[in-house]
């Protein structure tokens, strides 16, 4: 009896620990399966436009605008979380929701604005990559612009929307993740070269809190530029669309979608998922929380780090250097090489190249979502992607041939201005959709936990619309972004830059 009791006691002691370890492994394994979309969204927050704004911020206000980097990243995480919720509940990306729920005339207007934003974003990626190639490999600017078409060729081959390509999509996400990691490593190398002591570290950490130094000089205008370069329009389409492959995979794997009926209806798997598929309540419950967690951790660990590193490097080496304020990418490279070390400018340009290529890839995907979603463009996917990229490459190529370095610098500034101007208009649909109960709901059986019966149709739904607190925060962010972007445009006009 004593031996039996001892054995039983031993088992009962070990079981909770074993269960806890098993649970942790299960959660970690599930989280790892969601890694990917957040990395692709993170690319949008560290594109070539961020390099110019971050360098100007550090050169003019030292570390004080790190607070704006952090605040804009928090706003971006909030907006992206709503994008994930919209894409998960409706099964549509932001552009498709506009086509499904808005009048045709309004959808067309939003499509035109979204296309302008995509083109302006892509212009920045093309310019950044071309300049990096010119500095690193001495490739002429026109040739560098043409070479940027390579990333589109990769997207043409790799990215599809149907369930059968889910595994391949993950390989695609891993490739983009490798580029993001390369950018991160480059800036880790840059930071390692900085001459810092305890006081400098304290000053850097102090920069993440608000201070009066943020308002010195053109601080407010630069802050507006940081926000405009961080909360990117095309990332809203990406965030709402990239969550869907995992929802589809779950529904197919668990029998909520039966692909055996496709032959009877004479449609391809891709057609089915585009036209008829809607995520099940089970797939939403399975993935929504993990998708938001993955996005948040990725943006905090990669996007915030890279944008902060750009500003810290500039604040440490270029603060007080008048030439560095509003400098183009060529000047930034030269100043870093002269003021820090010859390798510093090279590593900075290498990071710019990785950022430009990875951002170009995801911008091309966002362009496809915009054209497919808003107007159901019936061209083949590879044609859509090629056209989207071609529209941005043509003006960049013409500028590089006719004007050269100064022309590309101006084009980069104009592209950031266009993106800032369009951001308030294109965030309105996100606010509207995620607040509307009739859109943010899933029909469920009556016994489902949290189900509410709709008296108008007698069906039961689980609702995912924003509560009043979320709505208030969302409206506050929208007003803040709108006001600060308007100020930035005013400041540019006042200084004769427009």
Secondary structure as the mmCIF struct_conf table of DSSP 4:
data_model
#
loop_
_struct_conf.conf_type_id
_struct_conf.id
_struct_conf.beg_label_comp_id
_struct_conf.beg_label_asym_id
_struct_conf.beg_label_seq_id
_struct_conf.end_label_comp_id
_struct_conf.end_label_asym_id
_struct_conf.end_label_seq_id
HELX_RH_AL_P HELX_RH_AL_P1 UNK A 2 UNK A 34
TURN_TY1_P TURN_TY1_P1 UNK A 35 UNK A 36
HELX_RH_AL_P HELX_RH_AL_P2 UNK A 37 UNK A 43
TURN_TY1_P TURN_TY1_P2 UNK A 44 UNK A 45
BEND BEND1 UNK A 46 UNK A 47
HELX_RH_AL_P HELX_RH_AL_P3 UNK A 48 UNK A 61
TURN_TY1_P TURN_TY1_P3 UNK A 62 UNK A 65
HELX_RH_AL_P HELX_RH_AL_P4 UNK A 66 UNK A 90
BEND BEND2 UNK A 91 UNK A 92
HELX_RH_AL_P HELX_RH_AL_P5 UNK A 94 UNK A 101
BEND BEND3 UNK A 102 UNK A 102
HELX_RH_AL_P HELX_RH_AL_P6 UNK A 104 UNK A 137
HELX_RH_AL_P HELX_RH_AL_P7 UNK A 141 UNK A 147
TURN_TY1_P TURN_TY1_P4 UNK A 148 UNK A 148
HELX_RH_AL_P HELX_RH_AL_P8 UNK A 149 UNK A 158
BEND BEND4 UNK A 162 UNK A 162
HELX_RH_3T_P HELX_RH_3T_P1 UNK A 163 UNK A 165
HELX_RH_AL_P HELX_RH_AL_P9 UNK A 166 UNK A 192
TURN_TY1_P TURN_TY1_P5 UNK A 193 UNK A 193
BEND BEND5 UNK A 194 UNK A 194
HELX_RH_AL_P HELX_RH_AL_P10 UNK A 198 UNK A 206
TURN_TY1_P TURN_TY1_P6 UNK A 207 UNK A 208
BEND BEND6 UNK A 209 UNK A 209
HELX_RH_3T_P HELX_RH_3T_P2 UNK A 212 UNK A 215
BEND BEND7 UNK A 216 UNK A 216
TURN_TY1_P TURN_TY1_P7 UNK A 217 UNK A 218
HELX_RH_AL_P HELX_RH_AL_P11 UNK A 219 UNK A 230
BEND BEND8 UNK A 231 UNK A 231
HELX_RH_AL_P HELX_RH_AL_P12 UNK A 233 UNK A 241
TURN_TY1_P TURN_TY1_P8 UNK A 242 UNK A 243
HELX_RH_AL_P HELX_RH_AL_P13 UNK A 244 UNK A 253
TURN_TY1_P TURN_TY1_P9 UNK A 254 UNK A 255
BEND BEND9 UNK A 256 UNK A 257
HELX_RH_3T_P HELX_RH_3T_P3 UNK A 259 UNK A 261
HELX_RH_AL_P HELX_RH_AL_P14 UNK A 262 UNK A 265
TURN_TY1_P TURN_TY1_P10 UNK A 266 UNK A 266
HELX_RH_AL_P HELX_RH_AL_P15 UNK A 269 UNK A 275
TURN_TY1_P TURN_TY1_P11 UNK A 276 UNK A 276
HELX_RH_AL_P HELX_RH_AL_P16 UNK A 281 UNK A 298
HELX_RH_PI_P HELX_RH_PI_P1 UNK A 299 UNK A 303
HELX_RH_AL_P HELX_RH_AL_P17 UNK A 304 UNK A 317
TURN_TY1_P TURN_TY1_P12 UNK A 318 UNK A 320
HELX_RH_3T_P HELX_RH_3T_P4 UNK A 322 UNK A 324
TURN_TY1_P TURN_TY1_P13 UNK A 325 UNK A 326
HELX_RH_AL_P HELX_RH_AL_P18 UNK A 329 UNK A 339
TURN_TY1_P TURN_TY1_P14 UNK A 340 UNK A 340
HELX_RH_AL_P HELX_RH_AL_P19 UNK A 342 UNK A 375
BEND BEND10 UNK A 379 UNK A 379
HELX_RH_AL_P HELX_RH_AL_P20 UNK A 381 UNK A 402
TURN_TY1_P TURN_TY1_P15 UNK A 403 UNK A 403
HELX_RH_AL_P HELX_RH_AL_P21 UNK A 405 UNK A 435
TURN_TY1_P TURN_TY1_P16 UNK A 437 UNK A 439
BEND BEND11 UNK A 440 UNK A 440
STRN STRN1 UNK A 441 UNK A 443
TURN_TY1_P TURN_TY1_P17 UNK A 446 UNK A 447
BEND BEND12 UNK A 448 UNK A 448
TURN_TY1_P TURN_TY1_P18 UNK A 449 UNK A 450
STRN STRN2 UNK A 452 UNK A 453
TURN_TY1_P TURN_TY1_P19 UNK A 455 UNK A 457
STRN STRN3 UNK A 460 UNK A 463
HELX_RH_AL_P HELX_RH_AL_P22 UNK A 468 UNK A 494
TURN_TY1_P TURN_TY1_P20 UNK A 495 UNK A 496
#
